[in-house]
């Protein structure tokens, strides 16, 4: 009898420990850091497909989207802090708030944004960029490909690398998805509304971002989930995260603990 009671007590303690651990994990995820993985190439070369990163939830304060499943408990943001131009941000897609996107903040409320002949203009001023060596990679078929690579410096002095590759493949891909293709290298003028932001991917010609108003558009402040901070794990497309036995040949060791800028 005593042995049975001890066993039940041990199970209860285990259940209690698991419960408390789950609560702590939920709090950390809601208030401090949330893990996020990169599913697409829209932020290459800053972020690669297969990068796993931590997103700081406290950077811009908290909205309903800071909580799991985004319950509609309150509007706006608590302890709000505005993002800076150049921040890499995870946000809920305005047209589908169950989908996470990650892009760079390019336009702030009231800004005028335009791309002309592949050159970015913010408030009618040409954004400085400097060409560096090409970005070389292998595509899905194993072919060696090149894209033009530039260091772009935003008006606040923050720099990052972008890729440009205006080709017909991207246009065909969008057409196949039924997306009304706009030329991302020659756009109209976007005027960013109050309390919203204009987001762009660093892989400029292969990024569905705020230039596509019907699919993404201007991102409300409330939709920001957090700022991307650091890559903690990275694996190439030769293995999935759960295929541990393939890790030795697939892990990109050089990307571990890379600070995202």
Secondary structure, 3 states (H helix, E strand, C coil): CHHHHHHHHHHHHHHHHHHHHHHHHHHHHHHHEEEEECCCCCCCCCCCCCEEEEEECCCCCECHHHCHHHCCCCCCCECCCCCCCCCEEEEEECCEEEEEEEEEEEECCCCEEEEECCEEEECCEECEEEEEEEEEEECCCCCEEEEEEEEEECCCCCEEEEEECCCHHHHHHHHHCCCCCCCCCCCCCEECCCCEEEEECCEHHHCCCCCCCCCCCCEEHHHEEEEEEEEEEEECCCCCCCCHHHHHHHECHHHCCEECC
